[in-house]
Amino acid sequence: VLVNCLFSGNVGTTRAGAMEIFRVTATVVNCTMTLNSTPSSGSGGLSVDAASPTIVNCIIYANTNSSGAGATSQIALLGSATPAVSYTTVQGGYAGVGNVSSDPLFAQASGEDTIPGTADDSGRLLSGAPANDSGAQAPLVNLGVFTDLVGSPRFREDPLAPNTGLGAAPLPDRGAHEFRCRADQNANGSVTVQDLFDFVNAYFAGDLSADINGSGTVTVQ
């Protein structure tokens, strides 16, 4: 089981840039694969060969192969591959319940340095992004996972995004990061003076929760 993983800026030499699933039982939940590539005709994102993995609540977008960033560069099937893909955003589209092809609207996928594959890469989404509040609730609950890649709580409403996922609101976002207003330091759903105090404490402690601009470091900026 892979959950809350970010694959960004990887380069594969042959069949996959981000991940290859080959003859294993795999479940991939709330993972983001973006800006990965391969110079071959394989998938810049995910390649599946002789396997039937479950892929749910993921974002597989802006990966490239020798032909560009089409659908087969996001998910490539080899051999007897039969993945079950649902509530996942796949550039170019992919058959399955809840799947969409729309731009997930990353805030800054390649980070402040705009270089994929570096420490400041982020799968965070903009407010109102179509990937927000659009995941399936049960896969995370069944795994006992209630936080995202950076430890922020899951199942938080984005007031600018409709609930289009599966389950009772609040629903999870797709991908490795749950949306939150960066000024909401304590992640309680509102911005108050307590958030200011929490930010100051985190800043002087060097805690990355004080990295408001997403640069990967805590600075006066």
C-alpha positions in Angstrom: 0.0 0.0 0.0 1.2 3.4 -0.9 -0.6 6.4 0.5 0.2 10.2 0.6 3.2 10.0 -1.8 4.5 12.7 -4.1 6.4 11.6 -7.2 7.9 14.7 -8.9 10.8 15.3 -11.3 11.8 11.7 -11.7 13.3 10.4 -15.0 12.9 6.8 -16.0 15.1 5.4 -18.8 12.5 2.9 -20.2 9.1 2.0 -19.0 8.1 4.6 -16.4 9.2 7.9 -15.0 7.4 7.8 -11.6 6.4 4.2 -10.8 6.1 0.8 -12.4 3.8 -1.9 -10.9 4.9 -5.3 -12.2 3.4 -8.6 -11.0 2.5 -7.5 -7.5 -0.6 -6.7 -5.6 -0.7 -3.0 -5.0 -3.0 -0.3 -3.7 -2.1 3.4 -4.4 -4.2 5.9 -2.4 -4.0 9.7 -2.5 -0.7 9.9 -4.4 0.5 12.6 -6.8 2.6 11.9 -9.8 3.5 15.0 -11.8 6.4 16.4 -13.8 8.0 13.0 -14.2 9.3 11.8 -17.6 10.9 9.1 -19.7 12.6 9.5 -23.1 11.0 6.3 -24.2 7.5 5.5 -25.4 6.6 4.3 -21.9 4.7 6.2 -19.3 6.2 9.3 -17.7 3.8 8.6 -14.8 2.6 5.1 -14.0 3.3 1.9 -15.9 1.3 -1.3 -15.0 2.4 -4.7 -16.3 0.8 -8.1 -15.5 -0.9 -6.6 -12.4 -4.3 -5.4 -11.2 -3.6 -2.6 -8.7 -6.2 -0.3 -7.1 -5.5 3.4 -7.8 -7.8 5.8 -6.0 -7.8 9.5 -5.1 -4.7 10.1 -7.1 -3.5 12.8 -9.4 -1.5 11.7 -12.5 -0.8 14.8 -14.5 1.8 16.6 -16.6 4.1 13.6 -17.0 5.8 13.2 -20.4 7.2 10.5 -22.6 8.8 10.7 -26.1 5.4 11.7 -27.6 4.6 14.4 -25.1 2.0 14.6 -22.3 -0.8 12.5 -23.6 -3.0 10.0 -21.8 -0.5 7.1 -22.3 2.3 9.1 -20.8 0.2 9.2 -17.6 -0.8 5.6 -17.4 0.6 2.9 -19.7 -0.7 -0.7 -19.7 1.5 -3.6 -20.6 0.8 -7.3 -20.8 -2.3 -8.4 -18.9 -2.6 -5.2 -16.8 -6.1 -4.5 -15.5 -5.8 -1.6 -12.9 -8.9 -0.4 -11.1 -8.7 3.4 -11.3 -11.3 5.6 -9.6 -11.7 9.1 -8.3 -8.4 10.0 -9.9 -7.4 12.9 -12.1 -5.6 11.7 -15.2 -4.4 14.0 -17.9 -6.1 12.9 -21.2 -8.6 10.8 -19.2 -8.9 7.3 -18.0 -12.0 5.0 -17.7 -13.3 4.6 -14.2 -15.8 5.8 -11.6 -15.2 9.4 -10.6 -12.2 9.9 -12.9 -11.6 13.3 -14.6 -9.1 14.8 -16.9 -9.3 18.4 -15.8 -6.3 20.4 -14.7 -6.0 19.8 -10.9 -4.6 23.3 -10.5 -1.4 22.9 -8.5 -0.4 26.0 -6.5 3.3 25.5 -7.5 4.2 22.0 -8.4 7.9 22.6 -9.1 8.3 24.9 -6.1 9.8 28.3 -5.7 12.9 27.3 -7.7 10.7 26.0 -10.6 12.9 23.0 -10.9 11.1 19.6 -10.7 12.7 17.0 -8.5 13.9 19.3 -5.8 13.0 19.6 -2.1 10.5 22.4 -2.6 8.3 20.5 -5.0 4.7 20.5 -3.8 1.4 18.9 -4.8 -0.6 21.5 -3.0 -3.7 22.7 -4.8 -5.3 26.1 -5.2 -8.5 27.1 -3.5 -11.4 26.1 -5.7 -9.4 23.5 -7.6 -11.5 20.7 -9.1 -9.3 18.1 -7.3 -10.4 19.5 -3.9 -13.3 17.8 -2.0 -13.5 15.2 -4.9 -11.9 12.1 -3.5 -13.5 8.9 -2.0 -13.7 8.9 1.8 -13.6 5.1 2.5 -10.1 4.2 1.2 -8.4 6.6 3.7 -10.8 5.7 6.6 -10.3 2.0 6.0 -6.5 2.5 6.2 -6.8 4.7 9.3 -5.1 7.6 7.5 -6.5 11.0 8.6 -3.6 13.3 7.6 -1.8 14.2 4.4 1.8 14.0 3.3 2.9 16.8 5.6 0.7 15.9 8.5 -2.1 18.3 7.9 -5.6 16.9 8.7 -7.6 15.3 5.9 -11.4 15.8 5.3 -11.4 19.6 5.4 -13.8 21.6 3.3 -12.7 24.0 0.6 -15.5 26.5 0.6 -14.9 27.3 -3.1 -15.0 23.7 -4.2 -18.2 21.5 -4.5 -18.2 18.1 -2.9 -18.0 15.8 -5.9 -16.3 12.7 -4.3 -17.8 9.7 -2.6 -19.0 9.7 1.0 -20.4 12.1 3.5 -18.9 15.6 3.6 -16.2 16.7 4.4 -14.5 14.7 1.6 -10.8 14.3 1.0 -9.0 16.1 -1.8 -7.2 14.1 -4.5 -3.5 13.7 -4.3 -0.9 13.8 -1.5 -1.8 17.2 -0.1 -5.0 18.4 1.5 -5.9 22.0 0.7 -5.7 24.5 3.5 -5.4 28.2 3.8 -1.8 28.7 4.7 -2.7 31.4 7.2 -4.8 28.8 9.1 -1.7 27.8 11.1 -3.5 25.4 13.5 -5.7 23.9 10.7 -9.0 24.4 12.6 -10.8 25.8 9.5 -10.7 29.5 10.5 -8.1 32.2 10.7 -7.8 33.8 14.1 -5.3 35.6 16.3 -4.3 32.2 17.6 -2.9 31.3 14.2 -0.6 34.4 14.5 0.7 33.1 17.8 1.2 29.6 16.5 3.0 31.0 13.4 5.4 33.0 15.6 6.2 30.0 17.7 6.7 27.7 14.7 8.9 30.4 13.0 11.3 30.7 15.9 11.4 26.9 16.3 12.3 26.5 12.6 9.2 24.3 12.0 8.2 23.9 8.4 4.6 24.7 9.2 5.9 28.3 9.2 7.0 28.0 5.6 4.1 30.2 4.3 5.5 30.7 0.8 6.3 27.0 0.3 10.0 27.5 -0.4 11.0 24.5 1.7 12.8 26.7 4.3 11.7 29.0 7.1 13.0 32.5 6.4 12.0 36.1 7.1 10.4 36.1 3.6 
